[in-house]
Amino acid sequence: MTRKLLLVVTLIALAALSAVAGEKRPHGSGQAMYPTKNIIENAVNSSDHTTLVAAVKAAGLVETLEGTGPFTVFAPTNEAFNKLPAGTVDTLLKPENKVTLTKVLTYHVVAGRLLRTI
């Protein structure tokens, strides 16, 4: 199970990094990100993060990410999730995989406000 979790985390991280590497938009994949809104409010308004929003909901992390921060989320886009092996996302979203999904998602969250300077 540990190797499987490590593989999934690595694949998601690689997919997220590959999507970010080719991106020239400042943040939020071109969607407006408002400092007056929390992470969830911004993500819900992003058409590029619908898979991430579904995963955050399935993991039960909405309330946590709506809480006081600041938090920085290295948010994989739908494009990044689509680069994972077929069935990976569907498997992670199943209720019986909530613990694994939560671990994968929390690897993408850092306490504090980090700014991307590219």
Phi and psi in radians as a Rosetta constraint file:
Dihedral C 1 N 2 CA 2 C 2 CIRCULARHARMONIC -1.128 0.35
Dihedral N 2 CA 2 C 2 N 3 CIRCULARHARMONIC -0.738 0.35
Dihedral C 2 N 3 CA 3 C 3 CIRCULARHARMONIC -1.130 0.35
Dihedral N 3 CA 3 C 3 N 4 CIRCULARHARMONIC -0.678 0.35
Dihedral C 3 N 4 CA 4 C 4 CIRCULARHARMONIC -1.126 0.35
Dihedral N 4 CA 4 C 4 N 5 CIRCULARHARMONIC -0.778 0.35
Dihedral C 4 N 5 CA 5 C 5 CIRCULARHARMONIC -1.088 0.35
Dihedral N 5 CA 5 C 5 N 6 CIRCULARHARMONIC -0.773 0.35
Dihedral C 5 N 6 CA 6 C 6 CIRCULARHARMONIC -1.072 0.35
Dihedral N 6 CA 6 C 6 N 7 CIRCULARHARMONIC -0.713 0.35
Dihedral C 6 N 7 CA 7 C 7 CIRCULARHARMONIC -1.100 0.35
Dihedral N 7 CA 7 C 7 N 8 CIRCULARHARMONIC -0.787 0.35
Dihedral C 7 N 8 CA 8 C 8 CIRCULARHARMONIC -1.117 0.35
Dihedral N 8 CA 8 C 8 N 9 CIRCULARHARMONIC -0.794 0.35
Dihedral C 8 N 9 CA 9 C 9 CIRCULARHARMONIC -1.068 0.35
Dihedral N 9 CA 9 C 9 N 10 CIRCULARHARMONIC -0.766 0.35
Dihedral C 9 N 10 CA 10 C 10 CIRCULARHARMONIC -1.097 0.35
Dihedral N 10 CA 10 C 10 N 11 CIRCULARHARMONIC -0.766 0.35
Dihedral C 10 N 11 CA 11 C 11 CIRCULARHARMONIC -1.103 0.35
Dihedral N 11 CA 11 C 11 N 12 CIRCULARHARMONIC -0.739 0.35
Dihedral C 11 N 12 CA 12 C 12 CIRCULARHARMONIC -1.154 0.35
Dihedral N 12 CA 12 C 12 N 13 CIRCULARHARMONIC -0.742 0.35
Dihedral C 12 N 13 CA 13 C 13 CIRCULARHARMONIC -1.095 0.35
Dihedral N 13 CA 13 C 13 N 14 CIRCULARHARMONIC -0.760 0.35
Dihedral C 13 N 14 CA 14 C 14 CIRCULARHARMONIC -1.131 0.35
Dihedral N 14 CA 14 C 14 N 15 CIRCULARHARMONIC -0.715 0.35
Dihedral C 14 N 15 CA 15 C 15 CIRCULARHARMONIC -1.122 0.35
Dihedral N 15 CA 15 C 15 N 16 CIRCULARHARMONIC -0.738 0.35
Dihedral C 15 N 16 CA 16 C 16 CIRCULARHARMONIC -1.131 0.35
Dihedral N 16 CA 16 C 16 N 17 CIRCULARHARMONIC -0.766 0.35
Dihedral C 16 N 17 CA 17 C 17 CIRCULARHARMONIC -1.136 0.35
Dihedral N 17 CA 17 C 17 N 18 CIRCULARHARMONIC -0.681 0.35
Dihedral C 17 N 18 CA 18 C 18 CIRCULARHARMONIC -1.180 0.35
Dihedral N 18 CA 18 C 18 N 19 CIRCULARHARMONIC -0.607 0.35
Dihedral C 18 N 19 CA 19 C 19 CIRCULARHARMONIC -1.210 0.35
Dihedral N 19 CA 19 C 19 N 20 CIRCULARHARMONIC -0.700 0.35
Dihedral C 19 N 20 CA 20 C 20 CIRCULARHARMONIC -1.236 0.35
Dihedral N 20 CA 20 C 20 N 21 CIRCULARHARMONIC -0.643 0.35
Dihedral C 20 N 21 CA 21 C 21 CIRCULARHARMONIC -1.047 0.35
Dihedral N 21 CA 21 C 21 N 22 CIRCULARHARMONIC -0.641 0.35
Dihedral C 21 N 22 CA 22 C 22 CIRCULARHARMONIC -1.561 0.35
Dihedral N 22 CA 22 C 22 N 23 CIRCULARHARMONIC -0.021 0.35
Dihedral C 22 N 23 CA 23 C 23 CIRCULARHARMONIC -1.589 0.35
Dihedral N 23 CA 23 C 23 N 24 CIRCULARHARMONIC 2.368 0.35
Dihedral C 23 N 24 CA 24 C 24 CIRCULARHARMONIC -1.908 0.35
Dihedral N 24 CA 24 C 24 N 25 CIRCULARHARMONIC -0.042 0.35
Dihedral C 24 N 25 CA 25 C 25 CIRCULARHARMONIC -1.419 0.35
Dihedral N 25 CA 25 C 25 N 26 CIRCULARHARMONIC 2.594 0.35
Dihedral C 25 N 26 CA 26 C 26 CIRCULARHARMONIC -1.075 0.35
Dihedral N 26 CA 26 C 26 N 27 CIRCULARHARMONIC -0.860 0.35
Dihedral C 26 N 27 CA 27 C 27 CIRCULARHARMONIC -2.992 0.35
Dihedral N 27 CA 27 C 27 N 28 CIRCULARHARMONIC 2.826 0.35
Dihedral C 27 N 28 CA 28 C 28 CIRCULARHARMONIC 1.205 0.35
Dihedral N 28 CA 28 C 28 N 29 CIRCULARHARMONIC 0.358 0.35
Dihedral C 28 N 29 CA 29 C 29 CIRCULARHARMONIC 0.895 0.35
Dihedral N 29 CA 29 C 29 N 30 CIRCULARHARMONIC 0.671 0.35
Dihedral C 29 N 30 CA 30 C 30 CIRCULARHARMONIC 1.567 0.35
Dihedral N 30 CA 30 C 30 N 31 CIRCULARHARMONIC -0.199 0.35
Dihedral C 30 N 31 CA 31 C 31 CIRCULARHARMONIC -1.393 0.35
Dihedral N 31 CA 31 C 31 N 32 CIRCULARHARMONIC 2.553 0.35
Dihedral C 31 N 32 CA 32 C 32 CIRCULARHARMONIC -1.165 0.35
Dihedral N 32 CA 32 C 32 N 33 CIRCULARHARMONIC 2.254 0.35
Dihedral C 32 N 33 CA 33 C 33 CIRCULARHARMONIC -1.990 0.35
Dihedral N 33 CA 33 C 33 N 34 CIRCULARHARMONIC 2.123 0.35
Dihedral C 33 N 34 CA 34 C 34 CIRCULARHARMONIC -1.806 0.35
Dihedral N 34 CA 34 C 34 N 35 CIRCULARHARMONIC 2.234 0.35
Dihedral C 34 N 35 CA 35 C 35 CIRCULARHARMONIC -1.138 0.35
Dihedral N 35 CA 35 C 35 N 36 CIRCULARHARMONIC -0.319 0.35
Dihedral C 35 N 36 CA 36 C 36 CIRCULARHARMONIC -1.450 0.35
Dihedral N 36 CA 36 C 36 N 37 CIRCULARHARMONIC -0.146 0.35
Dihedral C 36 N 37 CA 37 C 37 CIRCULARHARMONIC -1.870 0.35
Dihedral N 37 CA 37 C 37 N 38 CIRCULARHARMONIC 2.663 0.35
Dihedral C 37 N 38 CA 38 C 38 CIRCULARHARMONIC -1.431 0.35
Dihedral N 38 CA 38 C 38 N 39 CIRCULARHARMONIC 3.077 0.35
Dihedral C 38 N 39 CA 39 C 39 CIRCULARHARMONIC -1.009 0.35
Dihedral N 39 CA 39 C 39 N 40 CIRCULARHARMONIC -0.766 0.35
Dihedral C 39 N 40 CA 40 C 40 CIRCULARHARMONIC -1.147 0.35
Dihedral N 40 CA 40 C 40 N 41 CIRCULARHARMONIC -0.798 0.35
Dihedral C 40 N 41 CA 41 C 41 CIRCULARHARMONIC -1.041 0.35
Dihedral N 41 CA 41 C 41 N 42 CIRCULARHARMONIC -0.722 0.35
Dihedral C 41 N 42 CA 42 C 42 CIRCULARHARMONIC -1.183 0.35
Dihedral N 42 CA 42 C 42 N 43 CIRCULARHARMONIC -0.770 0.35
Dihedral C 42 N 43 CA 43 C 43 CIRCULARHARMONIC -1.139 0.35
Dihedral N 43 CA 43 C 43 N 44 CIRCULARHARMONIC -0.700 0.35
Dihedral C 43 N 44 CA 44 C 44 CIRCULARHARMONIC -1.076 0.35
Dihedral N 44 CA 44 C 44 N 45 CIRCULARHARMONIC -0.542 0.35
Dihedral C 44 N 45 CA 45 C 45 CIRCULARHARMONIC -1.464 0.35
Dihedral N 45 CA 45 C 45 N 46 CIRCULARHARMONIC -0.010 0.35
Dihedral C 45 N 46 CA 46 C 46 CIRCULARHARMONIC -1.782 0.35
Dihedral N 46 CA 46 C 46 N 47 CIRCULARHARMONIC 2.045 0.35
Dihedral C 46 N 47 CA 47 C 47 CIRCULARHARMONIC -1.206 0.35
Dihedral N 47 CA 47 C 47 N 48 CIRCULARHARMONIC -0.243 0.35
Dihedral C 47 N 48 CA 48 C 48 CIRCULARHARMONIC -1.514 0.35
Dihedral N 48 CA 48 C 48 N 49 CIRCULARHARMONIC -0.076 0.35
Dihedral C 48 N 49 CA 49 C 49 CIRCULARHARMONIC -2.189 0.35
Dihedral N 49 CA 49 C 49 N 50 CIRCULARHARMONIC 0.485 0.35
Dihedral C 49 N 50 CA 50 C 50 CIRCULARHARMONIC -1.157 0.35
Dihedral N 50 CA 50 C 50 N 51 CIRCULARHARMONIC -0.623 0.35
Dihedral C 50 N 51 CA 51 C 51 CIRCULARHARMONIC -1.190 0.35
Dihedral N 51 CA 51 C 51 N 52 CIRCULARHARMONIC -0.722 0.35
Dihedral C 51 N 52 CA 52 C 52 CIRCULARHARMONIC -1.080 0.35
Dihedral N 52 CA 52 C 52 N 53 CIRCULARHARMONIC -0.774 0.35
Dihedral C 52 N 53 CA 53 C 53 CIRCULARHARMONIC -1.053 0.35
Dihedral N 53 CA 53 C 53 N 54 CIRCULARHARMONIC -0.766 0.35
Dihedral C 53 N 54 CA 54 C 54 CIRCULARHARMONIC -1.064 0.35
Dihedral N 54 CA 54 C 54 N 55 CIRCULARHARMONIC -0.708 0.35
Dihedral C 54 N 55 CA 55 C 55 CIRCULARHARMONIC -1.181 0.35
Dihedral N 55 CA 55 C 55 N 56 CIRCULARHARMONIC -0.738 0.35
Dihedral C 55 N 56 CA 56 C 56 CIRCULARHARMONIC -1.084 0.35
Dihedral N 56 CA 56 C 56 N 57 CIRCULARHARMONIC -0.713 0.35
Dihedral C 56 N 57 CA 57 C 57 CIRCULARHARMONIC -1.139 0.35
Dihedral N 57 CA 57 C 57 N 58 CIRCULARHARMONIC -0.790 0.35
Dihedral C 57 N 58 CA 58 C 58 CIRCULARHARMONIC -1.106 0.35
Dihedral N 58 CA 58 C 58 N 59 CIRCULARHARMONIC -0.549 0.35
Dihedral C 58 N 59 CA 59 C 59 CIRCULARHARMONIC -1.461 0.35
Dihedral N 59 CA 59 C 59 N 60 CIRCULARHARMONIC -0.153 0.35
Dihedral C 59 N 60 CA 60 C 60 CIRCULARHARMONIC 1.286 0.35
Dihedral N 60 CA 60 C 60 N 61 CIRCULARHARMONIC 0.527 0.35
Dihedral C 60 N 61 CA 61 C 61 CIRCULARHARMONIC -1.769 0.35
Dihedral N 61 CA 61 C 61 N 62 CIRCULARHARMONIC 0.059 0.35
Dihedral C 61 N 62 CA 62 C 62 CIRCULARHARMONIC -1.018 0.35
Dihedral N 62 CA 62 C 62 N 63 CIRCULARHARMONIC -0.903 0.35
Dihedral C 62 N 63 CA 63 C 63 CIRCULARHARMONIC -1.045 0.35
Dihedral N 63 CA 63 C 63 N 64 CIRCULARHARMONIC -0.710 0.35
Dihedral C 63 N 64 CA 64 C 64 CIRCULARHARMONIC -1.077 0.35
Dihedral N 64 CA 64 C 64 N 65 CIRCULARHARMONIC -0.830 0.35
Dihedral C 64 N 65 CA 65 C 65 CIRCULARHARMONIC -1.325 0.35
Dihedral N 65 CA 65 C 65 N 66 CIRCULARHARMONIC -0.271 0.35
Dihedral C 65 N 66 CA 66 C 66 CIRCULARHARMONIC -1.472 0.35
Dihedral N 66 CA 66 C 66 N 67 CIRCULARHARMONIC -0.198 0.35
Dihedral C 66 N 67 CA 67 C 67 CIRCULARHARMONIC -1.267 0.35
Dihedral N 67 CA 67 C 67 N 68 CIRCULARHARMONIC -3.118 0.35
Dihedral C 67 N 68 CA 68 C 68 CIRCULARHARMONIC -1.182 0.35
Dihedral N 68 CA 68 C 68 N 69 CIRCULARHARMONIC 2.436 0.35
Dihedral C 68 N 69 CA 69 C 69 CIRCULARHARMONIC -2.010 0.35
Dihedral N 69 CA 69 C 69 N 70 CIRCULARHARMONIC -2.389 0.35
Dihedral C 69 N 70 CA 70 C 70 CIRCULARHARMONIC -1.406 0.35
Dihedral N 70 CA 70 C 70 N 71 CIRCULARHARMONIC 2.691 0.35
Dihedral C 70 N 71 CA 71 C 71 CIRCULARHARMONIC -2.193 0.35
Dihedral N 71 CA 71 C 71 N 72 CIRCULARHARMONIC 2.609 0.35
Dihedral C 71 N 72 CA 72 C 72 CIRCULARHARMONIC -2.053 0.35
Dihedral N 72 CA 72 C 72 N 73 CIRCULARHARMONIC 2.249 0.35
Dihedral C 72 N 73 CA 73 C 73 CIRCULARHARMONIC -1.982 0.35
Dihedral N 73 CA 73 C 73 N 74 CIRCULARHARMONIC 2.167 0.35
Dihedral C 73 N 74 CA 74 C 74 CIRCULARHARMONIC -1.490 0.35
Dihedral N 74 CA 74 C 74 N 75 CIRCULARHARMONIC 1.537 0.35
Dihedral C 74 N 75 CA 75 C 75 CIRCULARHARMONIC -1.536 0.35
Dihedral N 75 CA 75 C 75 N 76 CIRCULARHARMONIC 1.892 0.35
Dihedral C 75 N 76 CA 76 C 76 CIRCULARHARMONIC -1.125 0.35
Dihedral N 76 CA 76 C 76 N 77 CIRCULARHARMONIC 2.418 0.35
Dihedral C 76 N 77 CA 77 C 77 CIRCULARHARMONIC -1.461 0.35
Dihedral N 77 CA 77 C 77 N 78 CIRCULARHARMONIC 2.973 0.35
Dihedral C 77 N 78 CA 78 C 78 CIRCULARHARMONIC -0.995 0.35
Dihedral N 78 CA 78 C 78 N 79 CIRCULARHARMONIC -0.669 0.35
Dihedral C 78 N 79 CA 79 C 79 CIRCULARHARMONIC -1.028 0.35
Dihedral N 79 CA 79 C 79 N 80 CIRCULARHARMONIC -0.729 0.35
Dihedral C 79 N 80 CA 80 C 80 CIRCULARHARMONIC -1.140 0.35
Dihedral N 80 CA 80 C 80 N 81 CIRCULARHARMONIC -0.782 0.35
Dihedral C 80 N 81 CA 81 C 81 CIRCULARHARMONIC -1.079 0.35
Dihedral N 81 CA 81 C 81 N 82 CIRCULARHARMONIC -0.621 0.35
Dihedral C 81 N 82 CA 82 C 82 CIRCULARHARMONIC -1.165 0.35
Dihedral N 82 CA 82 C 82 N 83 CIRCULARHARMONIC -0.317 0.35
Dihedral C 82 N 83 CA 83 C 83 CIRCULARHARMONIC -1.449 0.35
Dihedral N 83 CA 83 C 83 N 84 CIRCULARHARMONIC -0.162 0.35
Dihedral C 83 N 84 CA 84 C 84 CIRCULARHARMONIC -1.268 0.35
Dihedral N 84 CA 84 C 84 N 85 CIRCULARHARMONIC 2.746 0.35
Dihedral C 84 N 85 CA 85 C 85 CIRCULARHARMONIC -0.970 0.35
Dihedral N 85 CA 85 C 85 N 86 CIRCULARHARMONIC 2.531 0.35
Dihedral C 85 N 86 CA 86 C 86 CIRCULARHARMONIC -0.899 0.35
Dihedral N 86 CA 86 C 86 N 87 CIRCULARHARMONIC 2.337 0.35
Dihedral C 86 N 87 CA 87 C 87 CIRCULARHARMONIC 1.569 0.35
Dihedral N 87 CA 87 C 87 N 88 CIRCULARHARMONIC -0.223 0.35
Dihedral C 87 N 88 CA 88 C 88 CIRCULARHARMONIC -1.063 0.35
Dihedral N 88 CA 88 C 88 N 89 CIRCULARHARMONIC -0.877 0.35
Dihedral C 88 N 89 CA 89 C 89 CIRCULARHARMONIC -1.128 0.35
Dihedral N 89 CA 89 C 89 N 90 CIRCULARHARMONIC -0.811 0.35
Dihedral C 89 N 90 CA 90 C 90 CIRCULARHARMONIC -1.009 0.35
Dihedral N 90 CA 90 C 90 N 91 CIRCULARHARMONIC -0.703 0.35
Dihedral C 90 N 91 CA 91 C 91 CIRCULARHARMONIC -1.147 0.35
Dihedral N 91 CA 91 C 91 N 92 CIRCULARHARMONIC -0.778 0.35
Dihedral C 91 N 92 CA 92 C 92 CIRCULARHARMONIC -1.139 0.35
Dihedral N 92 CA 92 C 92 N 93 CIRCULARHARMONIC -0.529 0.35
Dihedral C 92 N 93 CA 93 C 93 CIRCULARHARMONIC -1.370 0.35
Dihedral N 93 CA 93 C 93 N 94 CIRCULARHARMONIC -0.153 0.35
Dihedral C 93 N 94 CA 94 C 94 CIRCULARHARMONIC -1.200 0.35
Dihedral N 94 CA 94 C 94 N 95 CIRCULARHARMONIC 2.454 0.35
Dihedral C 94 N 95 CA 95 C 95 CIRCULARHARMONIC -0.918 0.35
Dihedral N 95 CA 95 C 95 N 96 CIRCULARHARMONIC -0.621 0.35
Dihedral C 95 N 96 CA 96 C 96 CIRCULARHARMONIC -1.226 0.35
Dihedral N 96 CA 96 C 96 N 97 CIRCULARHARMONIC -0.191 0.35
Dihedral C 96 N 97 CA 97 C 97 CIRCULARHARMONIC -1.898 0.35
Dihedral N 97 CA 97 C 97 N 98 CIRCULARHARMONIC 0.317 0.35
Dihedral C 97 N 98 CA 98 C 98 CIRCULARHARMONIC -1.011 0.35
Dihedral N 98 CA 98 C 98 N 99 CIRCULARHARMONIC -0.720 0.35
Dihedral C 98 N 99 CA 99 C 99 CIRCULARHARMONIC -1.100 0.35
Dihedral N 99 CA 99 C 99 N 100 CIRCULARHARMONIC -0.791 0.35
Dihedral C 99 N 100 CA 100 C 100 CIRCULARHARMONIC -1.132 0.35
Dihedral N 100 CA 100 C 100 N 101 CIRCULARHARMONIC -0.786 0.35
Dihedral C 100 N 101 CA 101 C 101 CIRCULARHARMONIC -1.048 0.35
Dihedral N 101 CA 101 C 101 N 102 CIRCULARHARMONIC -0.753 0.35
Dihedral C 101 N 102 CA 102 C 102 CIRCULARHARMONIC -1.062 0.35
Dihedral N 102 CA 102 C 102 N 103 CIRCULARHARMONIC -0.743 0.35
Dihedral C 102 N 103 CA 103 C 103 CIRCULARHARMONIC -1.088 0.35
Dihedral N 103 CA 103 C 103 N 104 CIRCULARHARMONIC -0.790 0.35
Dihedral C 103 N 104 CA 104 C 104 CIRCULARHARMONIC -1.064 0.35
Dihedral N 104 CA 104 C 104 N 105 CIRCULARHARMONIC -0.822 0.35
Dihedral C 104 N 105 CA 105 C 105 CIRCULARHARMONIC -1.170 0.35
Dihedral N 105 CA 105 C 105 N 106 CIRCULARHARMONIC -0.697 0.35
Dihedral C 105 N 106 CA 106 C 106 CIRCULARHARMONIC -1.239 0.35
Dihedral N 106 CA 106 C 106 N 107 CIRCULARHARMONIC -0.320 0.35
Dihedral C 106 N 107 CA 107 C 107 CIRCULARHARMONIC -1.177 0.35
Dihedral N 107 CA 107 C 107 N 108 CIRCULARHARMONIC -0.297 0.35
Dihedral C 107 N 108 CA 108 C 108 CIRCULARHARMONIC -1.710 0.35
Dihedral N 108 CA 108 C 108 N 109 CIRCULARHARMONIC 0.130 0.35
Dihedral C 108 N 109 CA 109 C 109 CIRCULARHARMONIC -2.090 0.35
Dihedral N 109 CA 109 C 109 N 110 CIRCULARHARMONIC 2.343 0.35
Dihedral C 109 N 110 CA 110 C 110 CIRCULARHARMONIC -2.173 0.35
Dihedral N 110 CA 110 C 110 N 111 CIRCULARHARMONIC 2.354 0.35
Dihedral C 110 N 111 CA 111 C 111 CIRCULARHARMONIC -1.222 0.35
Dihedral N 111 CA 111 C 111 N 112 CIRCULARHARMONIC 2.308 0.35
Dihedral C 111 N 112 CA 112 C 112 CIRCULARHARMONIC 1.961 0.35
Dihedral N 112 CA 112 C 112 N 113 CIRCULARHARMONIC 2.996 0.35
Dihedral C 112 N 113 CA 113 C 113 CIRCULARHARMONIC -1.884 0.35
Dihedral N 113 CA 113 C 113 N 114 CIRCULARHARMONIC 1.938 0.35
Dihedral C 113 N 114 CA 114 C 114 CIRCULARHARMONIC -1.905 0.35
Dihedral N 114 CA 114 C 114 N 115 CIRCULARHARMONIC 2.351 0.35
Dihedral C 114 N 115 CA 115 C 115 CIRCULARHARMONIC -1.915 0.35
Dihedral N 115 CA 115 C 115 N 116 CIRCULARHARMONIC 2.416 0.35
Dihedral C 115 N 116 CA 116 C 116 CIRCULARHARMONIC -1.482 0.35
Dihedral N 116 CA 116 C 116 N 117 CIRCULARHARMONIC 2.221 0.35
Dihedral C 116 N 117 CA 117 C 117 CIRCULARHARMONIC -2.106 0.35
Dihedral N 117 CA 117 C 117 N 118 CIRCULARHARMONIC 1.528 0.35
